[in-house]
Amino acid sequence: MGLPELTRRRPRVNLCISQVTNMDPPRKIPPGCYDCGDGFYNPTTRIVKDYKNRFLRNADDDEHEWIIRTCRKGWDETMGPKPKP
């Protein structure tokens, strides 16, 4: 006997994809910056600007460490073991 009609029409959900932002597609982050929730953070200048590139604040040491540790980056990093040369 086949599956009930409602079960066959239910959309499939890929449980392997993690959601890092509520935006789909995610906002583009400028190179070298982080998306800290209310704008972009530049770790070189330690300045947070809003998404329209207007100054919001200077980050103190605690905020800098938190952003570096937890926020989305504007670049990709290789994870895992490095390939042998």
PDB file of N, CA, C and O in Angstrom:
ATOM      1  N   MET A   1       0.847  -1.172   0.000  1.00  0.00           N
ATOM      2  CA  MET A   1       0.000   0.000   0.000  1.00  0.00           C
ATOM      3  C   MET A   1       0.894   1.237   0.000  1.00  0.00           C
ATOM      4  O   MET A   1       1.903   1.244   0.706  1.00  0.00           O
ATOM      5  N   GLY A   2       0.572   2.274  -0.754  1.00  0.00           N
ATOM      6  CA  GLY A   2       1.378   3.497  -0.896  1.00  0.00           C
ATOM      7  C   GLY A   2       1.232   4.418   0.303  1.00  0.00           C
ATOM      8  O   GLY A   2       0.416   4.187   1.195  1.00  0.00           O
ATOM      9  N   LEU A   3       2.034   5.453   0.299  1.00  0.00           N
ATOM     10  CA  LEU A   3       1.988   6.447   1.359  1.00  0.00           C
ATOM     11  C   LEU A   3       0.731   7.302   1.228  1.00  0.00           C
ATOM     12  O   LEU A   3       0.237   7.502   0.119  1.00  0.00           O
ATOM     13  N   PRO A   4       0.210   7.807   2.339  1.00  0.00           N
ATOM     14  CA  PRO A   4      -0.947   8.699   2.253  1.00  0.00           C
ATOM     15  C   PRO A   4      -0.612   9.922   1.399  1.00  0.00           C
ATOM     16  O   PRO A   4       0.546  10.331   1.315  1.00  0.00           O
ATOM     17  N   GLU A   5      -1.616  10.489   0.777  1.00  0.00           N
ATOM     18  CA  GLU A   5      -1.441  11.604  -0.145  1.00  0.00           C
ATOM     19  C   GLU A   5      -0.676  12.777   0.493  1.00  0.00           C
ATOM     20  O   GLU A   5       0.204  13.347  -0.151  1.00  0.00           O
ATOM     21  N   LEU A   6      -0.985  13.140   1.715  1.00  0.00           N
ATOM     22  CA  LEU A   6      -0.337  14.275   2.358  1.00  0.00           C
ATOM     23  C   LEU A   6       1.151  14.026   2.584  1.00  0.00           C
ATOM     24  O   LEU A   6       1.954  14.952   2.471  1.00  0.00           O
ATOM     25  N   THR A   7       1.521  12.808   2.896  1.00  0.00           N
ATOM     26  CA  THR A   7       2.918  12.485   3.156  1.00  0.00           C
ATOM     27  C   THR A   7       3.750  12.600   1.883  1.00  0.00           C
ATOM     28  O   THR A   7       4.886  13.071   1.935  1.00  0.00           O
ATOM     29  N   ARG A   8       3.218  12.186   0.760  1.00  0.00           N
ATOM     30  CA  ARG A   8       3.964  12.238  -0.488  1.00  0.00           C
ATOM     31  C   ARG A   8       4.190  13.668  -0.966  1.00  0.00           C
ATOM     32  O   ARG A   8       5.169  13.919  -1.669  1.00  0.00           O
ATOM     33  N   ARG A   9       3.337  14.598  -0.617  1.00  0.00           N
ATOM     34  CA  ARG A   9       3.461  15.970  -1.107  1.00  0.00           C
ATOM     35  C   ARG A   9       4.260  16.873  -0.163  1.00  0.00           C
ATOM     36  O   ARG A   9       4.549  18.016  -0.517  1.00  0.00           O
ATOM     37  N   ARG A  10       4.611  16.405   0.992  1.00  0.00           N
ATOM     38  CA  ARG A  10       5.343  17.224   1.945  1.00  0.00           C
ATOM     39  C   ARG A  10       6.731  17.534   1.399  1.00  0.00           C
ATOM     40  O   ARG A  10       7.416  16.624   0.932  1.00  0.00           O
ATOM     41  N   PRO A  11       7.167  18.796   1.442  1.00  0.00           N
ATOM     42  CA  PRO A  11       8.490  19.125   0.890  1.00  0.00           C
ATOM     43  C   PRO A  11       9.601  18.495   1.709  1.00  0.00           C
ATOM     44  O   PRO A  11       9.489  18.327   2.923  1.00  0.00           O
ATOM     45  N   ARG A  12      10.668  18.152   1.016  1.00  0.00           N
ATOM     46  CA  ARG A  12      11.832  17.577   1.682  1.00  0.00           C
ATOM     47  C   ARG A  12      12.668  18.691   2.278  1.00  0.00           C
ATOM     48  O   ARG A  12      12.817  19.754   1.675  1.00  0.00           O
ATOM     49  N   VAL A  13      13.210  18.453   3.451  1.00  0.00           N
ATOM     50  CA  VAL A  13      14.055  19.417   4.125  1.00  0.00           C
ATOM     51  C   VAL A  13      15.439  18.811   4.258  1.00  0.00           C
ATOM     52  O   VAL A  13      15.590  17.693   4.749  1.00  0.00           O
ATOM     53  N   ASN A  14      16.448  19.550   3.819  1.00  0.00           N
ATOM     54  CA  ASN A  14      17.816  19.085   3.946  1.00  0.00           C
ATOM     55  C   ASN A  14      18.306  19.440   5.342  1.00  0.00           C
ATOM     56  O   ASN A  14      18.517  20.616   5.642  1.00  0.00           O
ATOM     57  N   LEU A  15      18.488  18.445   6.196  1.00  0.00           N
ATOM     58  CA  LEU A  15      18.894  18.682   7.570  1.00  0.00           C
ATOM     59  C   LEU A  15      20.399  18.891   7.708  1.00  0.00           C
ATOM     60  O   LEU A  15      20.884  19.163   8.807  1.00  0.00           O
ATOM     61  N   CYS A  16      21.145  18.768   6.612  1.00  0.00           N
ATOM     62  CA  CYS A  16      22.594  18.922   6.673  1.00  0.00           C
ATOM     63  C   CYS A  16      23.038  20.366   6.486  1.00  0.00           C
ATOM     64  O   CYS A  16      24.204  20.674   6.732  1.00  0.00           O
ATOM     65  N   ILE A  17      22.154  21.259   6.063  1.00  0.00           N
ATOM     66  CA  ILE A  17      22.522  22.648   5.829  1.00  0.00           C
ATOM     67  C   ILE A  17      22.239  23.455   7.086  1.00  0.00           C
ATOM     68  O   ILE A  17      21.111  23.470   7.577  1.00  0.00           O
ATOM     69  N   SER A  18      23.258  24.122   7.604  1.00  0.00           N
ATOM     70  CA  SER A  18      23.055  24.948   8.792  1.00  0.00           C
ATOM     71  C   SER A  18      22.630  26.344   8.370  1.00  0.00           C
ATOM     72  O   SER A  18      22.994  26.818   7.293  1.00  0.00           O
ATOM     73  N   GLN A  19      21.866  26.990   9.216  1.00  0.00           N
ATOM     74  CA  GLN A  19      21.401  28.332   8.936  1.00  0.00           C
ATOM     75  C   GLN A  19      22.231  29.297   9.770  1.00  0.00           C
ATOM     76  O   GLN A  19      22.195  29.247  11.000  1.00  0.00           O
ATOM     77  N   VAL A  20      22.977  30.174   9.107  1.00  0.00           N
ATOM     78  CA  VAL A  20      23.818  31.116   9.820  1.00  0.00           C
ATOM     79  C   VAL A  20      23.218  32.519   9.838  1.00  0.00           C
ATOM     80  O   VAL A  20      23.715  33.396  10.544  1.00  0.00           O
ATOM     81  N   THR A  21      22.166  32.734   9.074  1.00  0.00           N
ATOM     82  CA  THR A  21      21.491  34.018   9.025  1.00  0.00           C
ATOM     83  C   THR A  21      20.035  33.803   8.647  1.00  0.00           C
ATOM     84  O   THR A  21      19.692  32.790   8.038  1.00  0.00           O
ATOM     85  N   ASN A  22      19.176  34.753   9.006  1.00  0.00           N
ATOM     86  CA  ASN A  22      17.764  34.655   8.633  1.00  0.00           C
ATOM     87  C   ASN A  22      17.516  35.112   7.203  1.00  0.00           C
ATOM     88  O   ASN A  22      16.426  34.902   6.670  1.00  0.00           O
ATOM     89  N   MET A  23      18.502  35.728   6.579  1.00  0.00           N
ATOM     90  CA  MET A  23      18.349  36.205   5.206  1.00  0.00           C
ATOM     91  C   MET A  23      18.673  35.085   4.233  1.00  0.00           C
ATOM     92  O   MET A  23      19.620  34.326   4.436  1.00  0.00           O
ATOM     93  N   ASP A  24      17.882  34.990   3.180  1.00  0.00           N
ATOM     94  CA  ASP A  24      18.135  33.998   2.143  1.00  0.00           C
ATOM     95  C   ASP A  24      17.985  34.686   0.794  1.00  0.00           C
ATOM     96  O   ASP A  24      16.858  35.007   0.418  1.00  0.00           O
ATOM     97  N   PRO A  25      19.033  34.925   0.060  1.00  0.00           N
ATOM     98  CA  PRO A  25      20.416  34.545   0.348  1.00  0.00           C
ATOM     99  C   PRO A  25      21.020  35.452   1.420  1.00  0.00           C
ATOM    100  O   PRO A  25      20.529  36.560   1.637  1.00  0.00           O
ATOM    101  N   PRO A  26      22.071  34.997   2.088  1.00  0.00           N
ATOM    102  CA  PRO A  26      22.696  35.814   3.138  1.00  0.00           C
ATOM    103  C   PRO A  26      23.307  37.100   2.575  1.00  0.00           C
ATOM    104  O   PRO A  26      23.696  37.160   1.409  1.00  0.00           O
ATOM    105  N   ARG A  27      23.383  38.108   3.414  1.00  0.00           N
ATOM    106  CA  ARG A  27      23.971  39.398   3.040  1.00  0.00           C
ATOM    107  C   ARG A  27      25.447  39.198   2.698  1.00  0.00           C
ATOM    108  O   ARG A  27      26.138  38.429   3.367  1.00  0.00           O
ATOM    109  N   LYS A  28      25.939  39.890   1.652  1.00  0.00           N
ATOM    110  CA  LYS A  28      27.356  39.829   1.303  1.00  0.00           C
ATOM    111  C   LYS A  28      28.159  40.669   2.288  1.00  0.00           C
ATOM    112  O   LYS A  28      27.816  41.818   2.563  1.00  0.00           O
ATOM    113  N   ILE A  29      29.214  40.095   2.808  1.00  0.00           N
ATOM    114  CA  ILE A  29      30.064  40.769   3.781  1.00  0.00           C
ATOM    115  C   ILE A  29      31.293  41.302   3.047  1.00  0.00           C
ATOM    116  O   ILE A  29      31.921  40.569   2.284  1.00  0.00           O
ATOM    117  N   PRO A  30      31.641  42.567   3.271  1.00  0.00           N
ATOM    118  CA  PRO A  30      32.837  43.096   2.609  1.00  0.00           C
ATOM    119  C   PRO A  30      34.084  42.283   2.988  1.00  0.00           C
ATOM    120  O   PRO A  30      34.171  41.770   4.104  1.00  0.00           O
ATOM    121  N   PRO A  31      35.037  42.166   2.071  1.00  0.00           N
ATOM    122  CA  PRO A  31      36.259  41.401   2.354  1.00  0.00           C
ATOM    123  C   PRO A  31      36.974  41.934   3.597  1.00  0.00           C
ATOM    124  O   PRO A  31      37.122  43.143   3.774  1.00  0.00           O
ATOM    125  N   GLY A  32      37.411  41.014   4.446  1.00  0.00           N
ATOM    126  CA  GLY A  32      38.146  41.382   5.644  1.00  0.00           C
ATOM    127  C   GLY A  32      37.271  41.811   6.808  1.00  0.00           C
ATOM    128  O   GLY A  32      37.787  42.146   7.874  1.00  0.00           O
ATOM    129  N   CYS A  33      35.946  41.806   6.624  1.00  0.00           N
ATOM    130  CA  CYS A  33      35.026  42.261   7.665  1.00  0.00           C
ATOM    131  C   CYS A  33      34.182  41.114   8.213  1.00  0.00           C
ATOM    132  O   CYS A  33      34.202  40.002   7.685  1.00  0.00           O
ATOM    133  N   TYR A  34      33.445  41.404   9.276  1.00  0.00           N
ATOM    134  CA  TYR A  34      32.541  40.458   9.913  1.00  0.00           C
ATOM    135  C   TYR A  34      31.143  41.066   9.951  1.00  0.00           C
ATOM    136  O   TYR A  34      30.999  42.287  10.027  1.00  0.00           O
ATOM    137  N   ASP A  35      30.106  40.216   9.898  1.00  0.00           N
ATOM    138  CA  ASP A  35      28.723  40.658  10.073  1.00  0.00           C
ATOM    139  C   ASP A  35      28.399  40.472  11.551  1.00  0.00           C
ATOM    140  O   ASP A  35      28.265  39.342  12.020  1.00  0.00           O
ATOM    141  N   CYS A  36      28.272  41.580  12.287  1.00  0.00           N
ATOM    142  CA  CYS A  36      28.093  41.482  13.735  1.00  0.00           C
ATOM    143  C   CYS A  36      26.641  41.684  14.167  1.00  0.00           C
ATOM    144  O   CYS A  36      26.385  41.892  15.353  1.00  0.00           O
ATOM    145  N   GLY A  37      25.696  41.630  13.249  1.00  0.00           N
ATOM    146  CA  GLY A  37      24.284  41.691  13.599  1.00  0.00           C
ATOM    147  C   GLY A  37      23.638  43.030  13.322  1.00  0.00           C
ATOM    148  O   GLY A  37      22.531  43.081  12.784  1.00  0.00           O
ATOM    149  N   ASP A  38      24.303  44.118  13.678  1.00  0.00           N
ATOM    150  CA  ASP A  38      23.732  45.434  13.385  1.00  0.00           C
ATOM    151  C   ASP A  38      24.558  46.186  12.350  1.00  0.00           C
ATOM    152  O   ASP A  38      24.295  47.354  12.064  1.00  0.00           O
ATOM    153  N   GLY A  39      25.553  45.514  11.794  1.00  0.00           N
ATOM    154  CA  GLY A  39      26.373  46.119  10.760  1.00  0.00           C
ATOM    155  C   GLY A  39      27.612  45.282  10.500  1.00  0.00           C
ATOM    156  O   GLY A  39      27.690  44.122  10.902  1.00  0.00           O
ATOM    157  N   PHE A  40      28.571  45.880   9.828  1.00  0.00           N
ATOM    158  CA  PHE A  40      29.815  45.207   9.497  1.00  0.00           C
ATOM    159  C   PHE A  40      30.938  45.736  10.379  1.00  0.00           C
ATOM    160  O   PHE A  40      31.030  46.935  10.642  1.00  0.00           O
ATOM    161  N   TYR A  41      31.786  44.821  10.828  1.00  0.00           N
ATOM    162  CA  TYR A  41      32.907  45.164  11.694  1.00  0.00           C
ATOM    163  C   TYR A  41      34.212  44.953  10.946  1.00  0.00           C
ATOM    164  O   TYR A  41      34.455  43.885  10.385  1.00  0.00           O
ATOM    165  N   ASN A  42      35.048  45.979  10.945  1.00  0.00           N
ATOM    166  CA  ASN A  42      36.375  45.888  10.355  1.00  0.00           C
ATOM    167  C   ASN A  42      37.382  45.725  11.489  1.00  0.00           C
ATOM    168  O   ASN A  42      37.583  46.663  12.261  1.00  0.00           O
ATOM    169  N   PRO A  43      38.023  44.558  11.613  1.00  0.00           N
ATOM    170  CA  PRO A  43      38.940  44.332  12.730  1.00  0.00           C
ATOM    171  C   PRO A  43      40.223  45.165  12.649  1.00  0.00           C
ATOM    172  O   PRO A  43      40.896  45.355  13.663  1.00  0.00           O
ATOM    173  N   THR A  44      40.564  45.655  11.478  1.00  0.00           N
ATOM    174  CA  THR A  44      41.763  46.482  11.335  1.00  0.00           C
ATOM    175  C   THR A  44      41.545  47.864  11.947  1.00  0.00           C
ATOM    176  O   THR A  44      42.406  48.383  12.658  1.00  0.00           O
ATOM    177  N   THR A  45      40.373  48.458  11.660  1.00  0.00           N
ATOM    178  CA  THR A  45      40.068  49.791  12.186  1.00  0.00           C
ATOM    179  C   THR A  45      39.276  49.729  13.490  1.00  0.00           C
ATOM    180  O   THR A  45      39.149  50.732  14.191  1.00  0.00           O
ATOM    181  N   ARG A  46      38.739  48.539  13.814  1.00  0.00           N
ATOM    182  CA  ARG A  46      37.884  48.314  14.992  1.00  0.00           C
ATOM    183  C   ARG A  46      36.645  49.205  14.984  1.00  0.00           C
ATOM    184  O   ARG A  46      36.189  49.671  16.029  1.00  0.00           O
ATOM    185  N   ILE A  47      36.105  49.432  13.774  1.00  0.00           N
ATOM    186  CA  ILE A  47      34.904  50.254  13.603  1.00  0.00           C
ATOM    187  C   ILE A  47      33.758  49.373  13.133  1.00  0.00           C
ATOM    188  O   ILE A  47      33.934  48.521  12.263  1.00  0.00           O
ATOM    189  N   VAL A  48      32.566  49.589  13.725  1.00  0.00           N
ATOM    190  CA  VAL A  48      31.337  48.945  13.279  1.00  0.00           C
ATOM    191  C   VAL A  48      30.548  49.986  12.492  1.00  0.00           C
ATOM    192  O   VAL A  48      30.264  51.076  12.988  1.00  0.00           O
ATOM    193  N   LYS A  49      30.197  49.630  11.252  1.00  0.00           N
ATOM    194  CA  LYS A  49      29.359  50.495  10.419  1.00  0.00           C
ATOM    195  C   LYS A  49      28.065  49.755  10.135  1.00  0.00           C
ATOM    196  O   LYS A  49      28.057  48.528  10.039  1.00  0.00           O
ATOM    197  N   ASP A  50      26.959  50.501   9.998  1.00  0.00           N
ATOM    198  CA  ASP A  50      25.687  49.852   9.694  1.00  0.00           C
ATOM    199  C   ASP A  50      25.706  49.336   8.256  1.00  0.00           C
ATOM    200  O   ASP A  50      26.682  49.525   7.530  1.00  0.00           O
ATOM    201  N   TYR A  51      24.624  48.687   7.858  1.00  0.00           N
ATOM    202  CA  TYR A  51      24.576  48.054   6.541  1.00  0.00           C
ATOM    203  C   TYR A  51      24.523  49.066   5.403  1.00  0.00           C
ATOM    204  O   TYR A  51      24.644  48.692   4.236  1.00  0.00           O
ATOM    205  N   LYS A  52      24.342  50.349   5.731  1.00  0.00           N
ATOM    206  CA  LYS A  52      24.380  51.410   4.718  1.00  0.00           C
ATOM    207  C   LYS A  52      25.708  52.169   4.783  1.00  0.00           C
ATOM    208  O   LYS A  52      25.837  53.260   4.227  1.00  0.00           O
ATOM    209  N   ASN A  53      26.690  51.581   5.467  1.00  0.00           N
ATOM    210  CA  ASN A  53      28.054  52.099   5.584  1.00  0.00           C
ATOM    211  C   ASN A  53      28.144  53.380   6.406  1.00  0.00           C
ATOM    212  O   ASN A  53      29.030  54.202   6.171  1.00  0.00           O
ATOM    213  N   ARG A  54      27.232  53.561   7.376  1.00  0.00           N
ATOM    214  CA  ARG A  54      27.291  54.715   8.281  1.00  0.00           C
ATOM    215  C   ARG A  54      27.917  54.281   9.606  1.00  0.00           C
ATOM    216  O   ARG A  54      27.638  53.189  10.102  1.00  0.00           O
ATOM    217  N   PHE A  55      28.757  55.135  10.172  1.00  0.00           N
ATOM    218  CA  PHE A  55      29.448  54.832  11.422  1.00  0.00           C
ATOM    219  C   PHE A  55      28.445  54.542  12.541  1.00  0.00           C
ATOM    220  O   PHE A  55      27.484  55.286  12.735  1.00  0.00           O
ATOM    221  N   LEU A  56      28.685  53.431  13.286  1.00  0.00           N
ATOM    222  CA  LEU A  56      27.881  53.120  14.464  1.00  0.00           C
ATOM    223  C   LEU A  56      28.681  53.306  15.750  1.00  0.00           C
ATOM    224  O   LEU A  56      28.242  54.004  16.664  1.00  0.00           O
ATOM    225  N   ARG A  57      29.875  52.671  15.818  1.00  0.00           N
ATOM    226  CA  ARG A  57      30.652  52.755  17.055  1.00  0.00           C
ATOM    227  C   ARG A  57      32.050  52.181  16.841  1.00  0.00           C
ATOM    228  O   ARG A  57      32.327  51.499  15.855  1.00  0.00           O
ATOM    229  N   ASN A  58      32.910  52.482  17.797  1.00  0.00           N
ATOM    230  CA  ASN A  58      34.216  51.841  17.893  1.00  0.00           C
ATOM    231  C   ASN A  58      34.062  50.652  18.834  1.00  0.00           C
ATOM    232  O   ASN A  58      33.447  50.771  19.894  1.00  0.00           O
ATOM    233  N   ALA A  59      34.612  49.518  18.452  1.00  0.00           N
ATOM    234  CA  ALA A  59      34.506  48.313  19.277  1.00  0.00           C
ATOM    235  C   ALA A  59      35.574  48.330  20.363  1.00  0.00           C
ATOM    236  O   ALA A  59      36.738  48.633  20.100  1.00  0.00           O
ATOM    237  N   ASP A  60      35.161  47.998  21.596  1.00  0.00           N
ATOM    238  CA  ASP A  60      36.150  47.857  22.666  1.00  0.00           C
ATOM    239  C   ASP A  60      36.776  46.460  22.578  1.00  0.00           C
ATOM    240  O   ASP A  60      36.417  45.673  21.702  1.00  0.00           O
ATOM    241  N   ASP A  61      37.700  46.157  23.474  1.00  0.00           N
ATOM    242  CA  ASP A  61      38.413  44.868  23.418  1.00  0.00           C
ATOM    243  C   ASP A  61      37.476  43.677  23.560  1.00  0.00           C
ATOM    244  O   ASP A  61      37.642  42.676  22.863  1.00  0.00           O
ATOM    245  N   ASP A  62      36.489  43.771  24.457  1.00  0.00           N
ATOM    246  CA  ASP A  62      35.551  42.657  24.657  1.00  0.00           C
ATOM    247  C   ASP A  62      34.707  42.406  23.414  1.00  0.00           C
ATOM    248  O   ASP A  62      34.525  41.259  23.005  1.00  0.00           O
ATOM    249  N   GLU A  63      34.191  43.474  22.812  1.00  0.00           N
ATOM    250  CA  GLU A  63      33.380  43.298  21.610  1.00  0.00           C
ATOM    251  C   GLU A  63      34.225  42.771  20.461  1.00  0.00           C
ATOM    252  O   GLU A  63      33.774  41.913  19.702  1.00  0.00           O
ATOM    253  N   HIS A  64      35.442  43.276  20.327  1.00  0.00           N
ATOM    254  CA  HIS A  64      36.351  42.790  19.278  1.00  0.00           C
ATOM    255  C   HIS A  64      36.545  41.280  19.396  1.00  0.00           C
ATOM    256  O   HIS A  64      36.399  40.558  18.409  1.00  0.00           O
ATOM    257  N   GLU A  65      36.870  40.800  20.587  1.00  0.00           N
ATOM    258  CA  GLU A  65      37.086  39.366  20.793  1.00  0.00           C
ATOM    259  C   GLU A  65      35.823  38.564  20.505  1.00  0.00           C
ATOM    260  O   GLU A  65      35.898  37.499  19.892  1.00  0.00           O
ATOM    261  N   TRP A  66      34.662  39.059  20.937  1.00  0.00           N
ATOM    262  CA  TRP A  66      33.399  38.354  20.701  1.00  0.00           C
ATOM    263  C   TRP A  66      33.100  38.250  19.219  1.00  0.00           C
ATOM    264  O   TRP A  66      32.717  37.182  18.742  1.00  0.00           O
ATOM    265  N   ILE A  67      33.269  39.341  18.477  1.00  0.00           N
ATOM    266  CA  ILE A  67      32.996  39.334  17.033  1.00  0.00           C
ATOM    267  C   ILE A  67      33.930  38.376  16.323  1.00  0.00           C
ATOM    268  O   ILE A  67      33.483  37.571  15.506  1.00  0.00           O
ATOM    269  N   ILE A  68      35.221  38.446  16.619  1.00  0.00           N
ATOM    270  CA  ILE A  68      36.205  37.558  15.976  1.00  0.00           C
ATOM    271  C   ILE A  68      35.878  36.095  16.247  1.00  0.00           C
ATOM    272  O   ILE A  68      36.053  35.245  15.374  1.00  0.00           O
ATOM    273  N   ARG A  69      35.406  35.801  17.449  1.00  0.00           N
ATOM    274  CA  ARG A  69      35.125  34.422  17.853  1.00  0.00           C
ATOM    275  C   ARG A  69      33.806  33.887  17.297  1.00  0.00           C
ATOM    276  O   ARG A  69      33.713  32.693  17.012  1.00  0.00           O
ATOM    277  N   THR A  70      32.768  34.739  17.132  1.00  0.00           N
ATOM    278  CA  THR A  70      31.439  34.193  16.865  1.00  0.00           C
ATOM    279  C   THR A  70      30.764  34.621  15.567  1.00  0.00           C
ATOM    280  O   THR A  70      29.834  33.944  15.129  1.00  0.00           O
ATOM    281  N   CYS A  71      31.182  35.692  14.942  1.00  0.00           N
ATOM    282  CA  CYS A  71      30.414  36.243  13.811  1.00  0.00           C
ATOM    283  C   CYS A  71      30.870  35.708  12.458  1.00  0.00           C
ATOM    284  O   CYS A  71      31.977  35.192  12.304  1.00  0.00           O
ATOM    285  N   ARG A  72      29.955  35.855  11.464  1.00  0.00           N
ATOM    286  CA  ARG A  72      30.261  35.426  10.096  1.00  0.00           C
ATOM    287  C   ARG A  72      31.340  36.296   9.495  1.00  0.00           C
ATOM    288  O   ARG A  72      31.365  37.511   9.689  1.00  0.00           O
ATOM    289  N   LYS A  73      32.244  35.645   8.750  1.00  0.00           N
ATOM    290  CA  LYS A  73      33.368  36.333   8.113  1.00  0.00           C
ATOM    291  C   LYS A  73      33.040  36.639   6.657  1.00  0.00           C
ATOM    292  O   LYS A  73      32.176  36.003   6.053  1.00  0.00           O
ATOM    293  N   GLY A  74      33.747  37.625   6.105  1.00  0.00           N
ATOM    294  CA  GLY A  74      33.595  37.975   4.700  1.00  0.00           C
ATOM    295  C   GLY A  74      34.557  37.214   3.803  1.00  0.00           C
ATOM    296  O   GLY A  74      34.795  37.636   2.671  1.00  0.00           O
ATOM    297  N   TRP A  75      35.112  36.114   4.269  1.00  0.00           N
ATOM    298  CA  TRP A  75      36.038  35.293   3.488  1.00  0.00           C
ATOM    299  C   TRP A  75      35.892  33.844   3.908  1.00  0.00           C
ATOM    300  O   TRP A  75      35.318  33.545   4.955  1.00  0.00           O
ATOM    301  N   ASP A  76      36.414  32.949   3.086  1.00  0.00           N
ATOM    302  CA  ASP A  76      36.376  31.515   3.364  1.00  0.00           C
ATOM    303  C   ASP A  76      37.696  31.073   3.978  1.00  0.00           C
ATOM    304  O   ASP A  76      38.758  31.612   3.664  1.00  0.00           O
ATOM    305  N   GLU A  77      37.610  30.086   4.857  1.00  0.00           N
ATOM    306  CA  GLU A  77      38.801  29.477   5.432  1.00  0.00           C
ATOM    307  C   GLU A  77      38.720  27.976   5.248  1.00  0.00           C
ATOM    308  O   GLU A  77      37.641  27.392   5.344  1.00  0.00           O
ATOM    309  N   THR A  78      39.855  27.350   4.985  1.00  0.00           N
ATOM    310  CA  THR A  78      39.907  25.901   4.859  1.00  0.00           C
ATOM    311  C   THR A  78      39.885  25.289   6.241  1.00  0.00           C
ATOM    312  O   THR A  78      40.641  25.691   7.124  1.00  0.00           O
ATOM    313  N   MET A  79      39.011  24.312   6.422  1.00  0.00           N
ATOM    314  CA  MET A  79      38.897  23.630   7.703  1.00  0.00           C
ATOM    315  C   MET A  79      39.450  22.220   7.573  1.00  0.00           C
ATOM    316  O   MET A  79      39.475  21.654   6.481  1.00  0.00           O
ATOM    317  N   GLY A  80      39.889  21.660   8.683  1.00  0.00           N
ATOM    318  CA  GLY A  80      40.354  20.287   8.676  1.00  0.00           C
ATOM    319  C   GLY A  80      41.850  20.201   8.403  1.00  0.00           C
ATOM    320  O   GLY A  80      42.549  21.213   8.354  1.00  0.00           O
ATOM    321  N   PRO A  81      42.326  18.974   8.225  1.00  0.00           N
ATOM    322  CA  PRO A  81      43.768  18.783   8.006  1.00  0.00           C
ATOM    323  C   PRO A  81      44.213  19.375   6.675  1.00  0.00           C
ATOM    324  O   PRO A  81      43.468  19.369   5.694  1.00  0.00           O
ATOM    325  N   LYS A  82      45.446  19.886   6.661  1.00  0.00           N
ATOM    326  CA  LYS A  82      45.998  20.447   5.445  1.00  0.00           C
ATOM    327  C   LYS A  82      46.491  19.327   4.540  1.00  0.00           C
ATOM    328  O   LYS A  82      47.050  18.341   5.020  1.00  0.00           O
ATOM    329  N   PRO A  83      46.287  19.475   3.229  1.00  0.00           N
ATOM    330  CA  PRO A  83      46.765  18.417   2.320  1.00  0.00           C
ATOM    331  C   PRO A  83      48.291  18.352   2.316  1.00  0.00           C
ATOM    332  O   PRO A  83      48.969  19.362   2.505  1.00  0.00           O
ATOM    333  N   LYS A  84      48.813  17.158   2.100  1.00  0.00           N
ATOM    334  CA  LYS A  84      50.255  16.983   2.051  1.00  0.00           C
ATOM    335  C   LYS A  84      50.786  17.542   0.735  1.00  0.00           C
ATOM    336  O   LYS A  84      50.144  17.387  -0.304  1.00  0.00           O
ATOM    337  N   PRO A  85      51.959  18.195   0.765  1.00  0.00           N
ATOM    338  CA  PRO A  85      52.518  18.774  -0.479  1.00  0.00           C
ATOM    339  C   PRO A  85      52.988  17.733  -1.467  1.00  0.00           C
ATOM    340  O   PRO A  85      53.475  18.079  -2.543  1.00  0.00           O
TER     341      PRO A  85
END
